[in-house]
Amino acid sequence: MTDRLPAGKIPFSLVYEQGKSWAGKEIVVRALANGLEASRFGFAVSRRLGGAVVRNRVKRRLREIIRRKQIKPGWDIIIIARTPAVTAGFMDLSQSVGRLLDRAGLAAGENEGDSPRTD
């Protein structure tokens, strides 16, 4: 892909087709290396989870959780909410996101700033 997308735009279809996924009870994380200096995030919350108020609450929680996490640069990451995310508390959801990011190798720890894993 030679054309660069604007920094804020995530190619959802590309991440779904070519990215790897890690699933938990409340959420699924899909990620694809983007070759940029920053990671970009997208959130998918289906209408099956509830009305607009419920979906927006889940998205607000997920955005705040990601804001608080240290994430390695160079990734397009989509967080997909599952039905249990609606009733999960903030801390449970945060732990679930943390576990999946750790499993995916996306959480920046003491080696923050390392280049993204491509395997």
C-alpha positions in Angstrom: 0.0 0.0 0.0 1.9 3.0 -1.2 -0.7 5.7 -0.5 -0.7 6.9 3.1 -3.9 7.5 4.8 -4.5 10.5 7.0 -3.2 10.0 10.5 -6.6 9.7 12.0 -8.2 7.3 9.5 -8.0 3.5 10.1 -8.6 1.2 7.2 -11.1 -1.0 9.1 -11.5 -3.5 6.1 -7.7 -3.9 5.8 -7.4 -4.6 9.5 -10.3 -7.1 9.4 -8.8 -8.9 6.4 -5.1 -8.9 7.1 -4.8 -8.3 10.9 -4.5 -10.8 13.7 -7.1 -11.1 16.4 -7.1 -12.0 20.1 -10.5 -12.7 21.8 -11.6 -12.4 25.4 -14.9 -12.7 27.1 -15.9 -9.0 26.8 -13.9 -7.8 23.8 -11.9 -8.8 20.7 -8.7 -7.0 19.6 -7.7 -6.9 16.0 -4.4 -5.4 15.0 -2.2 -4.8 12.0 1.1 -3.0 11.7 0.8 0.3 10.0 4.4 1.5 9.6 3.6 4.9 11.2 5.1 6.5 14.2 1.9 6.2 16.2 -0.8 3.7 16.8 -4.4 4.4 15.7 -7.5 3.0 17.3 -11.0 2.2 16.2 -14.0 0.9 18.2 -16.7 -1.4 16.9 -19.9 -1.7 19.0 -22.8 -3.5 17.3 -26.4 -2.5 17.6 -27.1 -5.9 19.0 -25.5 -4.7 22.3 -28.3 -2.2 22.9 -29.5 1.3 22.1 -27.4 4.3 21.4 -27.0 5.2 25.1 -25.6 1.7 25.9 -23.3 1.6 22.8 -21.9 5.1 23.5 -21.3 4.2 27.2 -19.3 1.1 26.1 -17.3 3.2 23.5 -16.6 5.9 26.1 -15.3 3.3 28.6 -13.1 1.7 25.9 -11.6 5.0 24.8 -10.8 5.9 28.4 -9.2 2.5 29.0 -7.0 2.9 25.8 -6.1 6.4 26.8 -4.7 5.1 30.1 -2.8 2.2 28.6 0.8 2.4 27.2 0.6 1.1 23.7 3.5 0.4 21.3 3.6 2.7 18.3 3.1 1.5 14.8 -0.3 -0.3 14.9 -3.8 0.0 13.7 -5.9 -1.5 16.5 -9.7 -2.2 16.5 -11.4 -3.0 19.7 -14.6 -4.9 19.2 -17.1 -5.1 22.0 -19.0 -8.3 22.8 -22.3 -8.6 24.6 -20.7 -9.1 28.1 -19.0 -5.7 27.7 -22.3 -4.0 28.4 -22.6 -5.4 31.9 -18.9 -5.5 32.7 -17.6 -2.9 35.2 -14.9 -0.5 34.2 -12.2 -2.4 36.0 -13.2 -5.7 34.6 -13.2 -4.2 31.1 -9.8 -2.6 31.7 -8.3 -5.9 32.9 -9.7 -7.6 29.8 -8.2 -5.0 27.5 -4.9 -5.2 29.3 -4.7 -9.0 29.1 -5.5 -9.0 25.4 -3.0 -6.2 24.6 -0.3 -8.2 26.6 -1.1 -11.4 24.7 -0.9 -9.5 21.4 2.4 -7.9 22.4 1.0 -4.4 21.9 1.4 -3.2 25.5 4.4 -1.0 25.9 6.3 -1.8 29.1 9.9 -1.2 30.0 10.8 -1.6 26.3 8.5 1.2 25.2 9.1 2.4 21.7 10.3 -0.9 20.3 9.3 -1.6 16.7 6.0 -3.6 16.2 6.1 -7.3 16.1 5.3 -8.5 12.6 4.7 -12.2 13.3 
